[in-house]
Amino acid sequence: MDYPRKRLLMIPGPTNVPDRVNNAMIKAMVNHRSETFTHVLKGVTEKSKALFQTDSDPLILTASGTGGVEAAVWNIVRPGDKVVIPICGEFGTRLAEVIELAGGETVRVNSEVGTVPSLEAVEDAVRKTPGVKAVFVVHNETSGGTTLPYVERLAKVAADAGAFYVVDAISSLGGYSLPVDRWGIDICITGSQKCLAAPPGLALLSVSKKAADYIKKTPPRVRYFDLGRQMDFLAHGETPFTPAVSLYYALDEALSWLIEEGLDKRVERHGWHARTLYSLLGAFGLKGLADEKVRSNTIIAGLYPAGIDDKVFRKTLSEEHDLVIGAGVGNLKGKAFRIGSMGDVSSAHVNRTASAMAMTFQKMGYPVDLGKVASVLAAPS
């Protein structure tokens, strides 16, 4: 088999994985019921607390981020439960569909892609939904490049209604700070392949005491994603089912890097590179998809100028510049592109992205003011 050559991944995930994280996976395979793996599991669990800013033990599932979301849904939602969910794109819609598959009744608060529902609209929906069981949100909507700016404030709304509060932070945690204990988030989910810059395949979840007590007293109708079972095994230094051992090695190294860098500095780094990329859109004469007040620090979504073919543009970037960016989703397919700015993102990555896009736009007949591009890249941090 011919393996693909290494390309710079500036997509919504998976992200570039540093050599130190990749190299961690070559450690010898071990028995997942051994003291050696127990030591790894306990270490990764303890390090994950810094990411979530929690005193509770986070859970790590061998699954994609979507698996983590499904776990949260099936452990909280029971048939007939009413769930309020703001929706501003593809992943909010998917989350609502999973809730309905679990038997929940969703109260959807919708907005156009590139915007988010107002806090007042979501709060009004919660207040008008008698017996609301939970409020679920997607913190960072990668399809439109938007971020909910009121995650902390919405926690109080949910708490006042006696509802659980669940946050999908798959593409944001680590690029943003979400102190789950202080804010009162009952379940927060993220994935290994986003801001942590680890390989895909692991979902990480923080679970509050309130949610843990409910799950153990009212077990879900699933087995693999039974979080109560996960908690019981973790208390003995094990997982209930065979974990992806090599991915745990990688996650352990990725979390060590996060702690070395410091969460605050990582968040700051994500914000700086996002601002540069948004400035580059302006230098290219392009419009950003997201409203400026709610635009994401990890996904930069832009609209193509007239006459640029999406497939040709992205293929040229990949084949001639070894750079990969994301396509638009849903109705925006062919009209928009998405640049991932997360994980290992650096000034070198941003500069290379700017250069490749500028050359490709010019090749396709769209004029680019290189002086403006250079000025953006030269701006001090």
C-alpha positions as CSV (number, residue, x, y, z in Angstrom):
1,M,0.0,0.0,0.0
2,D,1.2,3.5,-0.9
3,Y,0.7,5.7,2.2
4,P,-0.3,9.4,1.5
5,R,2.4,12.0,1.9
6,K,2.3,14.3,4.9
7,R,0.1,17.3,4.4
8,L,-0.6,20.2,6.7
9,L,-4.1,19.7,8.0
10,M,-5.9,23.0,8.5
11,I,-9.3,21.3,8.7
12,P,-12.0,21.0,11.5
13,G,-10.3,17.8,12.6
14,P,-8.5,15.6,12.8
15,T,-5.7,18.1,13.4
16,N,-1.9,17.8,13.0
17,V,-0.4,15.5,15.6
18,P,3.0,16.5,17.0
19,D,5.8,14.0,16.7
20,R,6.0,13.6,20.5
21,V,2.4,12.5,20.6
22,N,2.7,10.2,17.5
23,N,5.8,8.6,18.9
24,A,4.1,7.8,22.2
25,M,2.0,5.2,20.3
26,I,5.0,3.0,19.5
27,K,5.3,1.8,23.1
28,A,4.8,-1.9,23.7
29,M,1.2,-3.2,23.8
30,V,0.1,-4.2,27.3
31,N,-2.7,-6.2,28.9
32,H,-5.5,-3.7,29.6
33,R,-6.1,-5.6,32.8
34,S,-2.6,-5.1,34.0
35,E,-1.1,-2.8,36.6
36,T,0.8,-1.1,33.8
37,F,-2.4,0.0,32.1
38,T,-4.0,0.9,35.4
39,H,-1.1,3.3,35.9
40,V,-1.6,4.8,32.4
41,L,-5.4,5.1,32.9
42,K,-5.0,6.8,36.3
43,G,-2.4,9.2,34.9
44,V,-4.5,10.2,31.9
45,T,-7.6,10.6,34.1
46,E,-5.7,12.9,36.5
47,K,-4.3,15.0,33.7
48,S,-7.7,15.3,32.1
49,K,-8.9,17.2,35.2
50,A,-6.7,20.2,34.1
51,L,-8.5,20.3,30.8
52,F,-12.0,20.2,32.2
53,Q,-11.0,22.2,35.4
54,T,-12.8,19.7,37.5
55,D,-12.3,17.8,40.8
56,S,-14.2,14.8,39.4
57,D,-12.6,12.0,37.4
58,P,-13.3,12.4,33.7
59,L,-14.2,9.4,31.7
60,I,-12.4,8.3,28.5
61,L,-14.2,6.2,26.0
62,T,-12.8,4.4,23.0
63,A,-15.0,6.2,20.5
64,S,-15.2,9.3,18.3
65,G,-16.5,12.5,19.7
66,T,-19.9,11.6,18.3
67,G,-19.8,8.5,20.5
68,G,-19.2,10.7,23.5
69,V,-22.2,12.8,22.5
70,E,-24.4,9.7,22.2
71,A,-23.2,8.5,25.5
72,A,-24.2,11.8,27.2
73,V,-27.6,11.7,25.5
74,W,-28.5,8.0,26.3
75,N,-27.4,8.5,29.9
76,I,-29.5,11.5,30.6
77,V,-32.5,11.3,28.3
78,R,-35.4,8.9,28.8
79,P,-38.5,8.4,26.6
80,G,-40.8,11.4,26.9
81,D,-38.2,13.7,28.4
82,K,-38.3,17.3,27.2
83,V,-35.0,18.8,26.1
84,V,-34.2,22.3,25.0
85,I,-31.5,22.7,22.4
86,P,-30.3,25.8,20.5
87,I,-29.4,24.9,16.9
88,C,-27.3,27.0,14.5
89,G,-25.9,24.3,12.1
90,E,-25.3,20.7,11.2
91,F,-24.0,19.4,14.5
92,G,-26.8,21.0,16.6
93,T,-29.2,19.3,14.2
94,R,-27.4,15.9,14.6
95,L,-27.5,16.3,18.4
96,A,-31.3,16.9,18.3
97,E,-31.7,13.8,16.2
98,V,-29.8,11.7,18.7
99,I,-32.0,13.0,21.5
100,E,-35.1,12.1,19.6
101,L,-33.7,8.6,18.9
102,A,-33.3,8.2,22.6
103,G,-37.0,9.0,23.0
104,G,-36.6,12.6,24.0
105,E,-38.9,15.4,22.9
106,T,-36.7,18.3,21.6
107,V,-37.6,22.0,21.9
108,R,-35.4,23.5,19.2
109,V,-34.4,27.1,19.2
110,N,-33.1,27.7,15.6
111,S,-31.0,30.3,14.0
112,E,-29.4,30.8,10.6
113,V,-26.0,29.3,9.9
114,G,-23.4,31.9,10.8
115,T,-25.5,33.2,13.7
116,V,-26.6,31.7,17.1
117,P,-29.9,31.9,18.8
118,S,-30.1,34.6,21.4
119,L,-29.7,33.7,25.1
120,E,-33.2,35.3,25.7
121,A,-34.8,33.0,23.1
122,V,-33.2,29.9,24.7
123,E,-34.1,31.1,28.2
124,D,-37.7,31.7,27.1
125,A,-37.8,28.2,25.7
126,V,-36.6,26.7,28.9
127,R,-39.2,28.7,31.0
128,K,-42.0,27.7,28.7
129,T,-41.2,24.0,28.7
130,P,-42.8,22.4,31.8
131,G,-40.7,19.7,33.4
132,V,-37.7,20.3,31.1
133,K,-35.3,17.5,31.7
134,A,-32.1,18.9,30.2
135,V,-30.6,21.7,28.1
136,F,-28.1,20.4,25.5
137,V,-25.8,22.8,23.5
138,V,-23.1,22.6,20.9
139,H,-20.6,25.1,22.1
140,N,-18.7,25.4,18.8
141,E,-20.6,24.8,15.6
142,T,-18.1,23.8,13.0
143,S,-20.5,23.9,10.1
144,G,-20.9,27.7,10.4
145,G,-17.8,28.6,12.4
146,T,-19.8,30.0,15.3
147,T,-19.4,29.7,19.1
148,L,-22.1,30.2,21.7
149,P,-21.0,33.2,23.8
150,Y,-23.3,32.4,26.7
151,V,-22.4,28.9,27.8
152,E,-21.7,30.0,31.4
153,R,-24.9,32.1,31.7
154,L,-27.1,29.3,30.3
155,A,-25.8,27.0,33.0
156,K,-27.8,29.1,35.6
157,V,-30.9,29.1,33.4
158,A,-30.7,25.3,33.3
159,A,-30.0,25.0,37.1
160,D,-32.9,27.3,37.9
161,A,-35.2,25.1,35.9
162,G,-33.9,22.0,37.7
163,A,-32.5,20.7,34.4
164,F,-29.3,18.9,33.5
165,Y,-26.9,20.9,31.4
166,V,-24.8,19.1,28.8
167,V,-22.2,20.8,26.5
168,D,-20.8,19.4,23.4
169,A,-17.3,21.0,23.4
170,I,-15.7,18.6,20.9
171,S,-14.1,21.2,18.7
172,S,-13.6,23.9,21.4
173,L,-12.3,22.5,24.7
174,G,-8.6,23.4,25.0
175,G,-9.1,26.2,22.5
176,Y,-11.5,27.7,24.9
177,S,-11.6,27.5,28.7
178,L,-14.8,25.8,30.1
179,P,-14.4,25.4,33.8
180,V,-17.1,22.8,34.2
181,D,-17.3,22.7,38.0
182,R,-17.4,26.5,38.5
183,W,-19.9,27.0,35.7
184,G,-22.1,24.1,36.7
185,I,-21.9,21.9,33.5
186,D,-23.3,18.4,34.2
187,I,-21.7,16.7,31.3
188,C,-19.0,18.2,29.0
189,I,-17.7,16.2,26.0
190,T,-14.6,16.6,23.9
191,G,-12.6,14.6,21.4
192,S,-8.9,13.7,21.3
193,Q,-8.4,14.8,17.7
194,K,-9.3,18.5,18.0
195,C,-7.7,21.1,20.3
196,L,-5.7,18.3,22.1
197,A,-3.8,17.5,18.9
198,A,-4.0,13.8,19.5
199,P,-5.1,11.1,17.0
200,P,-8.9,10.5,16.7
201,G,-10.6,7.7,18.5
202,L,-11.1,8.8,22.1
203,A,-14.0,10.8,23.6
204,L,-13.5,12.5,27.0
205,L,-16.4,13.4,29.3
206,S,-16.6,15.2,32.6
207,V,-19.6,14.2,34.7
208,S,-20.9,16.2,37.7
209,K,-21.9,14.5,40.9
210,K,-25.5,15.4,40.2
211,A,-25.4,13.6,36.8
212,A,-23.4,10.7,38.2
213,D,-26.0,10.1,40.9
214,Y,-28.8,10.2,38.4
215,I,-27.1,7.8,36.0
216,K,-26.3,5.2,38.7
217,K,-29.8,5.4,40.1
218,T,-31.4,5.3,36.7
219,P,-29.2,3.2,34.4
220,P,-29.5,3.9,30.7
221,R,-30.7,1.4,28.1
222,V,-27.3,0.9,26.6
223,R,-24.3,-1.2,27.6
224,Y,-21.1,0.1,26.0
225,F,-22.0,3.7,26.7
226,D,-23.3,3.1,30.2
227,L,-21.4,5.8,32.1
228,G,-22.3,4.4,35.5
229,R,-20.5,1.2,34.5
230,Q,-17.5,3.3,33.3
231,M,-17.3,5.0,36.6
232,D,-17.5,1.8,38.6
233,F,-14.6,0.2,36.6
234,L,-12.6,3.4,36.7
235,A,-12.8,3.3,40.5
236,H,-10.7,0.1,40.3
237,G,-8.3,1.4,37.6
238,E,-9.9,-0.3,34.7
239,T,-12.3,0.2,31.8
240,P,-15.3,-2.1,31.3
241,F,-14.3,-3.0,27.7
242,T,-11.1,-3.2,25.8
243,P,-9.7,0.3,25.3
244,A,-7.5,1.6,22.5
245,V,-4.3,1.3,24.5
246,S,-2.0,3.0,22.0
247,L,-4.4,6.0,21.8
248,Y,-4.2,6.3,25.6
249,Y,-0.4,6.5,25.3
250,A,-0.9,9.3,22.8
251,L,-3.5,11.1,24.9
252,D,-1.2,10.9,27.9
253,E,1.5,12.7,26.0
254,A,-0.9,15.2,24.5
255,L,-2.2,16.1,28.0
256,S,1.3,16.4,29.3
257,W,2.0,18.9,26.6
258,L,-1.2,20.8,27.5
259,I,-0.1,21.0,31.1
260,E,3.4,22.1,30.1
261,E,2.0,24.9,27.9
262,G,-0.7,25.9,30.3
263,L,-4.4,25.9,29.5
264,D,-4.5,29.7,29.6
265,K,-1.6,30.1,27.2
266,R,-3.1,27.5,24.8
267,V,-6.4,29.4,24.8
268,E,-4.5,32.6,24.1
269,R,-2.6,30.9,21.2
270,H,-5.8,29.7,19.6
271,G,-7.3,33.1,19.8
272,W,-4.3,34.9,18.4
273,H,-4.0,32.6,15.3
274,A,-7.8,32.8,14.8
275,R,-7.6,36.6,14.7
276,T,-4.8,36.4,12.2
277,L,-6.8,34.1,9.9
278,Y,-9.9,36.3,10.1
279,S,-7.7,39.3,9.2
280,L,-6.4,37.3,6.2
281,L,-9.9,36.8,5.0
282,G,-10.2,40.6,4.9
283,A,-6.8,40.9,3.1
284,F,-8.1,38.4,0.5
285,G,-11.2,40.5,0.1
286,L,-13.5,37.7,1.3
287,K,-16.4,37.6,3.7
288,G,-16.4,35.5,6.8
289,L,-19.5,33.3,7.2
290,A,-20.0,33.8,10.9
291,D,-21.3,37.0,12.5
292,E,-18.2,38.7,14.1
293,K,-19.8,38.7,17.6
294,V,-20.0,34.9,17.7
295,R,-17.3,33.7,15.3
296,S,-15.2,30.8,16.5
297,N,-11.5,30.7,17.5
298,T,-11.1,27.2,16.2
299,I,-13.0,27.1,12.9
300,I,-12.7,30.0,10.5
301,A,-15.4,29.8,7.9
302,G,-15.2,32.0,4.7
303,L,-17.2,32.5,1.6
304,Y,-15.7,32.0,-1.8
305,P,-15.6,34.9,-4.3
306,A,-17.6,34.5,-7.5
307,G,-15.9,32.3,-10.1
308,I,-13.9,30.1,-7.7
309,D,-14.7,26.4,-7.9
310,D,-14.5,24.8,-4.5
311,K,-13.3,21.4,-5.6
312,V,-10.6,22.8,-7.9
313,F,-9.4,25.2,-5.2
314,R,-9.1,22.6,-2.5
315,K,-7.6,20.1,-4.8
316,T,-4.9,22.6,-5.9
317,L,-4.1,23.4,-2.3
318,S,-3.7,19.7,-1.5
319,E,-1.8,18.6,-4.6
320,E,0.5,21.6,-5.2
321,H,0.9,22.9,-1.7
322,D,0.3,19.9,0.6
323,L,-2.3,21.9,2.4
324,V,-5.8,20.6,3.3
325,I,-8.7,22.9,4.3
326,G,-12.3,21.9,4.9
327,A,-15.3,22.2,2.5
328,G,-18.6,23.9,3.3
329,V,-21.3,21.7,4.8
330,G,-25.0,21.3,3.8
331,N,-26.4,24.2,1.8
332,L,-22.9,25.9,1.9
333,K,-21.2,23.1,0.0
334,G,-19.3,24.6,-2.8
335,K,-19.9,28.1,-1.5
336,A,-17.8,28.2,1.6
337,F,-14.6,26.8,3.0
338,R,-13.5,26.1,6.6
339,I,-10.0,26.5,8.1
340,G,-9.3,24.6,11.3
341,S,-7.2,26.6,13.7
342,M,-6.7,24.2,16.6
343,G,-4.4,21.9,18.5
344,D,-0.8,22.3,17.2
345,V,-1.6,25.4,15.2
346,S,1.3,27.8,14.9
347,S,2.4,31.0,13.1
348,A,4.3,28.7,10.6
349,H,1.0,26.9,9.8
350,V,-0.9,30.2,9.4
351,N,1.9,31.7,7.1
352,R,1.9,28.5,5.0
353,T,-1.9,28.6,4.7
354,A,-1.9,32.3,3.7
355,S,0.8,31.7,1.0
356,A,-0.8,28.7,-0.5
357,M,-4.2,30.2,-0.6
358,A,-2.9,33.5,-2.1
359,M,-1.0,31.6,-4.9
360,T,-4.1,29.4,-5.6
361,F,-6.5,32.3,-5.8
362,Q,-4.2,34.1,-8.2
363,K,-3.7,30.9,-10.3
364,M,-7.5,30.7,-10.6
365,G,-7.8,34.3,-11.8
366,Y,-8.9,35.9,-8.5
367,P,-6.6,38.9,-7.7
368,V,-4.9,39.1,-4.3
369,D,-3.2,42.1,-2.8
370,L,0.0,40.5,-1.5
371,G,0.9,43.7,0.3
372,K,-2.2,43.4,2.5
373,V,-1.5,39.7,3.1
374,A,2.1,40.5,4.1
375,S,0.9,43.2,6.5
376,V,-1.4,40.9,8.3
377,L,1.3,38.3,8.7
378,A,3.8,40.9,9.9
379,A,1.5,42.2,12.6
380,P,2.9,41.7,16.2
381,S,1.2,39.2,18.5
